[in-house]
Amino acid sequence: MAGVVVIGGGIAGLGTALALSRVGQQTVTVLERDAAPLPDDPEEAFGRWPRRGAPQVRHSHAFLARLHNLLRDRAPDVLAGLRAAGATDLSFTDPLPATLDDRSPQPGDEQLVALACRRTTFEWVLRKAVLAQSGVRFVDGAAVAGIAFDGDRATGVRLEDGTTIGGELVVDASGRRSGLPRWLAEAQRRPLDEVTDDCGVVYCTRFYRLRSRADAPAQAGITFGDSGYVKFAVFPGDGGAFSVTFAISSDDEALRALTSPRAFDAAVACFPALQAWVDRADPLTGVETMAGLVNRRRRLVVDGEPVVNGMVTVGDAAVCTNPLYGRGCSLAMVHAYALADLLATTGSAAAPGTPEMAIAFDAVTRTELEPWYEAALMQDRATRRRPRPAEPAGAATSPPDADDMAASLLRDGVMAATRTDAKVYRAFLRTLNLLDPPAAMMQDPDIVARVMAVWQDRENRPRPERVAPRRAEFIAAIADAA
């Protein structure tokens, strides 16, 4: 192999460069739009790294167990670099919740370990590793204007400064803001197959750092919850940093006050699980917001034929989902290594410019990424249809459908069962951490029986202790503080 051009220097692009260079690719050129040289250390990366092309870098991120295990097995030096930079292991089974019926260790618990790390620190360590790779050239401040073609094959990219950089394979790893549909249209190529659906959420995030000698609250994994009108989570990071995120409906004007730091603090005070963290910390940032989010999948193979040969998409440029589920970085790295493994195989089908290679990688994407898109789509659509707590039960705009039933089973069956049933708890964690496909739980007869028993008895079981104020009380609290 020779000559791969990667568009985008974020997690997907860096992961692609790292994976390709380590399976024998001799030349990889990474093009990053932002003129953002590598900072000196993780703290400078968090505070002063101008990553305008990736505004999500200062929001909460989850680096799930599948990513942790991938680095452990395929890039242990990167995992060691993350730990040296302050990232820590985040076990989901140590400790186990006290409410479970069986708290004894089980085989496979060692796989349920994620990484506590800020996105900027992860990207900083990953870029350092890529820059150290022989044959990788990283170019920042390189804005892509379009794709260069020879017949039906991509032969490189055109930059806004007029430069053309050739390559045997072009990898679009430029994220959810990828300009690929426009580039194909400008080159008068067939359109790709794209499906997009609004997530319907706005995120508000604030970072904090634990004070000197302050310990984090005891917990297993990531603290998260859903009050019905707002979702919330705490994401531990590196170097004592952590973030708190609220996710609200994009049409819920009453909760837009969360963008104010004073209102955000008042909101935190409404949730004891969040306040336990913030009480022992100082803020590092104001409130960052992120909106306009979509679930989307793009295919470069339509009706069994590649739209273009010599080009693939990796990570969010191929499939992006609601950031609430924390899958983006992990799936991007999985996708990158899948591409490297495909190209490392012998035979003509692995040749970058062939239709066979494009079709083979499309099959990988459909297997590894698209089921998570379908799962996010189902959950988000059901959430949008669900009436807010202050509304009457009949306020839904249409009768329940299959998505609503599936969401009800998840909410009132699976989630309830995870509080008491250790087998359901571990099965849920494996899905949450991308170790099992999204449908795996409900294809296991034993797990289904356990979940259905809880779901069918939902009217009789004791209600869990209320951990959130009523919506009206919450709105009043943040309105008074704003």
C-alpha positions, 0 to 999 in steps of 0.5 A: 500500500502507498499514499493514503490521504486522510481528511480531518485530524480529530479522533477518527482521522488520527485513529485512521493514521495510527492504525494504517501506519501500524499495519504497513501503510508507508505514507499517510497524510493527515489534513486538519482544517484548524491551524492548531499545532500540538500544545505543550501539555494536556492543560494547555490543550484544554484551555487554549487549543483552538479546535474550532472545527470540533466544537464538541471537544469541550463537552463531556465525552465517554471513552467506553470499554470497547475503546479501552480494550482496543487500545489495550490490545492494539495500541498499548503505548497510547493507553500508557500515554493516556495514563501518564497524562492523568487518565484513569481506568473507570470500572463499572463493576468495582464497586457493584451497586449494593442493590444487586442480588449477587455482588460476587465478581464474575468472569468478564468483569475485567472487560467492563473498564472505560477511561476517565479522560477529557476529549482534549487530553485524549486527542493530545495523546493520540496526536503525539503518538501519530506524529511519532509514527514513521511515514505519517505527515500531519498538516494543520491549517489545510482546508479541503475544497473538494475531491480530485477525480480520475474517471470514477476514482478519487485520486486525492483532495484539492485544498482551498489554497489550490494545492492538490494532494494525491493519494491511492485512497482518500479517507473522509474522517472530517466528522459530522460536519463533513462537506462530502455531499457538497464535494460530490455534487460539485464534481457532478458525481452521483449523490451518496445515500444519506438519512438524517434525523434531528436528535431533538436535544441541546447540551449544556456542559460545565467543567470542574476540577476537584480541589486539592486532596478532595476525593471523587464520590464513590461510584461505579462508572458514570453517574447519569439519570433522566428526570423525564424533563432533563437528562444529566450526567457526570463524566470523570476526566483526567487530572481531577477534572470532571464535567457535568452535562444537562441534555434538554429538549431543543424545543423546551424554552423554559430550560434554556436558562441553563446556559447561564452559569448561575442557573447551571449551578442552581440546576446542579443543586437540584440533584444530590448526585451532581451536587456531591461532585460540585461541592468538592470542586471549583469550576474550570469553564463557563457553560458550553452549549451544543445544538443542531445535533442529528442521527445520520448515516451516509453510504458510499455504496448505493444499490450495490455499486460504489458512488466513487472508488478510492474513497471511504468515510470513517467515524462520524463522517459515515455514521453519527449519533446523539452524543448523549450515548457517548459512542462517537469516539469509541466507534471512530477508533473501531472503524479506523482499525477495521479499515486498517485490517481490511487493507492489510489483507492480501488479494485484489479485493483489498486494493484501495481503488477497487469496487470490491474494497469499497463494498467490503468496507461498506459491509463492515460499516453496516455491521459495526456502526449502523446498528448503533445508529438504528438504536439511537434513532429509535430511542430519540424518536420515542423520547420526542413523543413522550409527554413531559411530566407536567403534561397530561398522559394523553398529550402525546401527538400520536398513538404509541408505536413500536419505538414507544413500546421498545423505549418503555421496555427499556425504561420500565423493564431493562433499567428497573431490572439493572437495579436488582438483577446482576445478570441484567446489570452486566448485560446492560453494561456490555451493551452500553460499552459497545461490547455486545451489539444493541440487540444482544440483550433482547436476543438472550432468552434468560435476559428477556425473561428477567426483564419481562418479569420486571416490566410486567410487574411495573405497576405493583413494584415500589416506586424508586426514591425521587432523586429530582424535583418536579419540573415546575420546581426545577424551572423556578430554581433556575429562573430565580438564579439566571 
